């Protein structure tokens, strides 16, 4: 029986899983990673640490399960990172990560050039790859001049594994250099950044083969002939793992940040909405994302403020009720969709003597729900309507929060049965596609344990509160 490996390179850890032909997880292993922040707004990682993490994880899989018969591997990874290598394939500097904001000025200058939105279908955010590389050009010119290739984080890991300089469509779409509709690098945008196509990796689809494991590593890990797939950026890989690949399917991720993700069978850009419109990881498909920067992170902030755990804050909220007067705007570190405002900060409004930790927690859960509702509306403005979504992430442990979000968005949330349906599984599925020639039919949705429907008696009250929330944002923005 053939087996498949998925590697998911996150900012805090690298996760590896081994699955069989039935997609049963046979073994998994996680290796922690660290982030360096040498200056305010900087966020960097040593690319060499990804090599050692991958080696440790693959060795651990072999110790936990028989890895003979592994036919394919897929890669997933955090997007937007700028990994700059010289002509000897050595990193020129630490990788600048997705949450590195030093290039805000460069991003604004690119976004002011109408070609970027027209060709990429997206606003140029400070976290994207292109403005980071332009920051290097302006501030570290000796490094910029030595760049032989610009690689995304998972694609640097691919180079270590295969020796190939390759990226794929979903991750490349987050650089601000891809013609997202044509699924190819834009020579015009590269030239605008003083770059050329020969400094970019070649492109494949996420489900296509990008290379084979290097002979030396194949012998070391006893993985002969293993195919390495193109893979995907982290959210696209999570969508493959959750079976969100067909038009109209969606997931809502309630993690540290929040994502409302919809799969599309056509290209529907609308940059003004601050919706991310990227290629999906399988051919002929795209996806859209509304992204909020503080979801469970907002609850953790309140936990630190009150000295109560998140479980204590949310455990006794009782039945869902109409929102009170207290409002919480969860912009603790700015916001992406729909505001594209890195300087905005969160606020509590309409506090009084009766506002205790319990009421504050209720307002925080509602505030995050209304931020998701903003993303729903932004997606709707592009023509993408969501009626139900898979709910994933640590925040889904709170039934009150799920009911709040379902009612605020007026959609049904489906909770998968216990299991891992995230980016590592998506990467392994892409490895299976590349090795076998199978299509996206293998990316099925997980069994559903239960569904959370909106409380129809409260939908109108939540819609009214959402209007108050948006008015409060407008007032805050004006001041």
N, C-alpha and C positions, 0 to 999 in steps of 0.2 A: 504494500500500500504506500502510495506517495505521500510525502509530508511537505509542509510549507512553513516558512518562518516570516514573521513580521517584526520589524524594528521600528519603534516609535521614539524619535529623538525629541524629548521635551526640554524645557529650560532647566527644570530641577532634577530630571532623571531621564535615563534611557531605559525603555521597556522592551523586552523581547518575548515573543510567544511562539510556540510550536503547535501547529494544528495538523490534523489528518485530512483525508479526502472528504470526510463528513463534516469538516470544520469544527470538530471537537478539539478543545484546547487540551493538549497533552502535557505541556509544561510552560512555565513563564518565569521570568527573572527580571528584576529591576536594579539598576545601578544608579546611585545618586550622583548628581552633578552640582557644581557651584557656579555662581554668577559673581562677577567682580563689578563694583561700582566706584571707580576711582574718582569721579567728579559728579556733581549734581547733574542729573539728567542722562548720565552715561550708564550703559548696561552692556557688559562684554563677557565673552566666554572664550576659553582657550580651546581651539579646535582640536588640539592633540588629545584633550580629555575625551572627545567623542570616540577617537580611535580605541583608546584603552577601555572605555566603557563598552563598546561593541564587542571587543575581544573577550572581556570578562563575561558579558551576557551570553555570548555564543558558547563559551566554554561551560558556563553553568547549565545551559540547556542540554548540552551533551551529557553532563553528569546526572541530570534529572530524568532524561528519557533517551531512548535510542534514536539518534538522529540519522541513521542510515535511511536512504531513500528520499532525502530532502531534495525536491526537484526545483523549488523556486523560493525566492525571497522578495519581499516588498519593503519599501522604505517610506516612512512618514516622518514629518519633522515640523518644528516651529518655523513659521514663514518670515519673510522680509529680512532675514539676517544677511549682512554683507561679509562674506568670507573671501578675502583677497589672497590669491596665491601667485607665486612667481613662476618662472619657467622651469623650476625644478619641483614644482608641485608643493612647495613649502609655504605655510601661511606667512604673510608679510606683517600682520598685526593681529591682535585678538579680534574675533568676530564681533561686530556691532549688532546687537540683538533687536528683536521686534519692538521692545519697549524702551529703546534708546531714543531720546528725543532731542539730541544736540543739533540735529539738522533741520530744525523748524524753519529757519530762514531760507535754506536751500529748497525745502519742500514748497514754501509759499511762492518762491520765484518760479519753480516749475509749474505749479498749479495755475499761475497767472498766464502761462503760455497755453493758449487754447488747444494746441495740438495734443497735449497730454490727456486731457479729458476726452477729446474726440476719438483718439486712437485706443486708449486703454479702457475707456468706459468708466473711469473712476477718478475721484479726487486724488491728488498726490498728498498722502498723509506723511507726517514726519517719520513715522515708523517704517515706511517703505524703503526698499533697497536703494533706489536711484538717488534720493537726496543724501543718504549716508555716504555713498561713494563720491558724490560731489563735495561733501564736507571734507573728505580725505583729500580730494584734488586741491581744495583751497587751503587746507590747514596742514597737510602732510604731503606736499607735492613730490618729495623724493620717494614716498611709498606709492603714490598714484602712478608714477612713471614706470615702476617695476611690475605693475599688475599684468600678469599673463592671462588670468581667467578670474572672473567674478562668479563665485559659487554660492548657492544657498546652503544652509547648514546640512540638510540631509544629503545634498548633492556632493558636499565635501566628503561625507561619510561614504557615499557611493564611490568616489574617486579612490578612497583608501581601500575599499573592498574589491573594486574591479579595475582600477587604473583608468577609467573612462571619465571624460568631462561631459556630463549629461545632466539635463534637467527635464522637467515635464510641465505640462500646461498649467495645472492648478497652482503650483508654487510659483512658476514664472509670471503668472498673472498678477502677483503681488509685488512685483519689482518696480512697476511704472515704466517698463520698457517693452511690454508685450502688446502687440496688436491682438486684443482679446477676441475679437470677432474672427480674425483670420487665423488665430492660433499660431503666430509666428513672431519672432523678434521684429521690432520696428526700427529700421535703419535710420529714419528721421529722428526718433527719440534718442537713440544711442548717440547719434552725431551731436544732438543738442547737449548731451552730457560729456562730450569730448571722448566718446568711446566708439568702438566699431564691433561688428558681428564676430570678428575673430577673437575677441576677448570674452565672448559669451559661450556657455556650453551649448552643444547641439540639443535639440528638443525632440522628445518622444511623447507619446501618450502614456498616461500612468499605468495602463494595463499592458503596455508593450514591453518587450525585452530591451534593457539598456546595456547589457553586458553579462559576462560570466565572472564568477568569483576568481580572483587571481590564483594562479597555480600554487604559489607558495602557501596562501591561506587555505586553499582547498585541501592541500595535504595536511596542514597543521590542524585543521578542524574536521578532517575526514568528510568533506562535503564536495566530492568531485562532480563537475559538470553542472553545478547549480546556477540557474538563471536568476538574474537580478532584474526586477521590474522597474519601470519608471517611478512608480509610487505616487505620493500625493503630499500636498501640504496638510497640516494637521486637521483642519476642519473638514476638508474634502475626504481625507482618509477616514475620519470619524463617520462621515456620511456613508461611505462604502461599508464600514463595519455595521452601521445601523440599517442598511438597505435603503437609504434615501438617495436614489439615483434616477427615479422616473419623475417626469413632470407632475407637479402637484403634491409630491411628498415633501415632508419637512421634519426638522427636529428643532427642539428648543433646549439649549444647553444652559443649565443653571449651575455654573461653577464660579470660580473666583471672578471671572468676567462672564458676560452673558452673550449668547449667540442665538439668533433666530435665522435658521438656514433653510432655504428652499431650493430644490432641484428644478432645473428648467431644460426643456428640449430645444430652446432657442435662445438667442443672445438678446437680452433686454436691458441695455444700459440706461441709467439715468443718474449721472454723477451728482446733480444738484441735490438729490435725496440723501447723499452720504451713505447709500447702500453700496456695499462691495459687490461688484459683478465680475466674477472670475470664471475661468474654465473649470469644468469638473474633471475628475480623474479618468473618465472613460470617454471614448471618441464621440463627437457630435452632441455633447451635453455641456451645459454651463450651470452655474449656481449663483444665488444671491444670498448675501448675509447682512442682517442688521446686527451691529456689534455695540454692546454697552460695556463700559470699562469696569464697573463695580457692581457685581451681583452678590454672591455670597461674601465678597470682600466688604460690602457695606454692612452686612450683619456682623462680620468679624470686627469691624471698626466699633460698632455699638457694644459688642461684647467686651472689648478692651476698655471702652469708656465706662461701662457700668460694673465691670468685674463679674458679670454673669456669663455663663457659657451660652453658646448659640442654642443648645438644646433647652437650657433653662428659659431663655428669652422667648422661645417659640412653642414650648411644650404645653402651655396651659392657656392658649388663646381662645379655646372653645370653638363654638360654631362660627362660621363666616357671617359677618354682619356688614352693614353699609359703612363706608368709610366715615370717620369723624372729621373734625375740622383740621387736625394736625396734618401737615404735609411734610414729606421728606424728599428732597431732590438729591439723588445718589451720585452726584458728579464730584466724587472725592478726588479724582485725578483727571478731570476733564471728561469729555464725552466724544464718541465717534458718531453713531447714527442717532438722530438725523442732524445733530448740531455741528459736528466737526469743529469742536471748540476745546482746545487743549488747556486753555487758561481757566475755564469755568470750574467752580468749586461747589461742593454740596451745601445744602442749607436745611435746617428745620424751620418751619413756619407755623405760626398760630399755636405756640406753646402756652400753657397756663398752669395753675397750681395743681390741677388734676392729672397732668401729664406725668406718668410714672414710667418705669422701665418697660412695663408690659405694653402701654400705649405707644411708647417710642418704638418698640419692636414691631408693633402692628403697622405703624407709619412707614418704617423702613421696608417691610415686606411689600406694602402697597406701592411705595415709591419705585422700587425695582420693577414691580409689575407694570407700572405706568411707563417706565422706560422701555420695557418690551413692547407695550402698546404703541409707543412712538415708532419703534422699528416695524411693527405690523403695518402701520399707516404708511411708512416710507416704502415698504415693499409693495403695498397696494397701489401707490402712486406710479409704480413701474408696470402695473398690470398683473402682479403676482398676488393672488388671493390665497390665504391659508385658512383652511377649515378645521384641521386637526394636525397635531404634531407629536412625534415621539418626545418624551421628556427625559432628559439625561442629566447627570451631574449630581454633585453632593447635596445641593439644595433640595433635590426632589425627596429627600428623607422627611421633609416637613409637609405633611398633608395640608395644613392650613395655607402654606405658601402656594402649593399646587392649585388649591381651590381659588385663591386670590388671583393668580395669574390666569387661570382658565376663564374666570369671570371678567377680569379686566380686558382680556383680549377677545372674549366671547368665542373661544375655540375649545375643542376637546383635546385633552392631553392624554396620551397613551403611555403607560408605564410598562417597560419590558420586564419579562421574567428575569430572575437573578442571573447574572452573567456579565461578561465583558464584551460590549459591542462597540468599543471605541476604536481609536486610530490604529492600534497595534493589530487588531483583527482586520481592519480595512486594508492595512499594508499586506498582511498575509494573503488576503483574498486577491489583491492585485498581483502578488507573486504567483498565485495559482492561475490567474488568467494568463499571465505571461508565459508560464511553463506549459499550459495545456491548450491555449488558444480559446478557452471558454470566454463567454461574454458576460455582460452585467447580470445575467440571470442568476449567477451564483451569489450575488449580493442581495440576498433575501432579507426581509425585515424580521426582527426577532419575535418570538411568541409574546403576546401581550398579557401581563398579569392582571391589570385592571385599567380602567379609563376614568378620568376625572372630567366631568362635564361642567360647563359654566352654570352657576346658580341663576336661572332665568329671572327669579324674583329680584335679584340684585344687580343685573346687568346695567340697567338704566342708572342706578345710583353710582356704580363704578364709572360709567361713561361721563356722568356729570363731574365726578371728582377728577377724572382725567383732564377735562377741560380746565378745571381750577389749577391742576398741575402744570399744564401748558402755559396758562396765563402767568403763573408764578415764575416759570422759566423766562418768559418774555420780559417780565419786570426786572428779574435779576440780571438778564443780559443787558438791558438798557442802563443799568447802574453799575 
